[in-house]
């Protein structure tokens, strides 16, 4: 009886022991498997995420955002069945990203099938963001196909997409203007839009520009707030520098409000004495008293990329400008060309005056001059853009006059040989107040003046006059004591005329001066006579 009791006790002990040891061995045996399974799952997730992104970028599925009066998102598979899990769609409205979906939307896309996701009417003409179940973030402007702003990030990291808009209120709606501005996230600075992959946590974020100028609209935006969509929070949304806590995929938007306060601003383009610049008008040459008539009708200036024409009669721009920065684009240095007239001496395009910017000022404390091209408008007022003439240039026209001896006449020629034919015959030194340069003067094309503008007071010193040699076929008729006789030449050689050259300006005609000053428009003519030649028959 005692032996039976002992056996029963041993059996019970064995059962208890096995009930403990077997699960223990099962756990020990399977622990490596469970650990590997976590790594495999993470790797599979990342592969699926990258596969989805790759497919969307290649257009399978095609995702199109139609932003009409009844906006919608159209998703359509192209070639293969494609599952797509959309966890949320946001549209930008009234300064905030507004979620559309109450729950995730799982689409089983078959080739050719069309899936339409209606959006609220408030999404009309606004950008939207799609967030997938695999944490890919897609940004779409109105009436565009999908463009992703993300890249494949490392496993375990959270995507945060940072963008920026200027928020412009019109009479009956809002215009959302994308802008690119520098934003500091943690210790690094990026230009929006950009995406980062970060660990869960809290990070500092700062808008580096509290004002942004929209040159294409002539508007200035001021920092308004941060807007967050997704899994995170902001410590101070209304502060340019704040903290953001990230717990999951997040879209963070920097918002600027555009000020539409308007001011009356005059921009005056004038000379230092307040007189208009003589564009399309007359003025007087201060050196000779000649009447100058400008050949231009107007000059173009730009304010906020919009062109305006100014001239003598219309040199004041009366503008209505919004609060903030505005750009005035014009040439700080320009030349005006004038017809020159003094008594009977008239030269078309005979004078050119160089003007440079003297100053740009304002009569109002509320209009700041940032630089010669930029003003900051905070009140009504006048901006004065003053130019002054600094250099007067006169037109110098150089030509040739070739002739034959008095007893010779031209019968025929294969190339021009008389009058103003091409040839740079005059070797001179041009001397200014700070330089001198040896050059040759004369037309390079027959019957066409060589033209150059030289500043008032420039000295021309004549070094020598070249003799010209010309090749071709020339038949000349000679008169001698026996009558007329013809000869054909294959080249002609010139000699100086009795007066090798003349200079004609406002003072009159001067014969062969060794040097002369440019004090007005000036004609220089070189005279040579064909005295020699080579006969065609040798």
Secondary structure, 3 states (H helix, E strand, C coil): CHHHHHHHHHHHHHHHHHHHHHHHHHHHHHHHHHHHHHHHHHHHHHHHHHHHHHHHHCCCCEEEEECCCCCEEEEEECCCCEEEEEEEEEEEECCEEEECCCCCEEEEECECCEEEEECCHHHCCCCEEEEECCCCEEEECCCEECEECCCCCCCCCEEEEEEEEEEEECCCCEEEEECCCEEEECCEEEECCEEEEECCEEEEEEECCCEEEECCCCEEEEEEEEEEEEEEEECCCCCCEEEEEEEEEEEEEEEEEECCCEEEEEEEEEECCCCECCCCCEEECCCCCCEEEECCCCEEEEECCEEEEECCCCCEEEEEEECEEEEEECCCEEEEEEEEEECCEEEEEEEEEEEEEEEEEECCCCEEEEECCEEEECCCEEEEEEEEEEEEEEEEEEEEEEEECCCEEEEEECCCCCECCCCCCEEEEEECCCCEEEEEECCCCCCCCEEEEEECCCEEEEEEECCCEEEEEEEEEEEECCEEEEEEEEEEEEEEEEEEEEEEECCEEEECCCEEECCCCEEEEEEEEEEEEEECCC
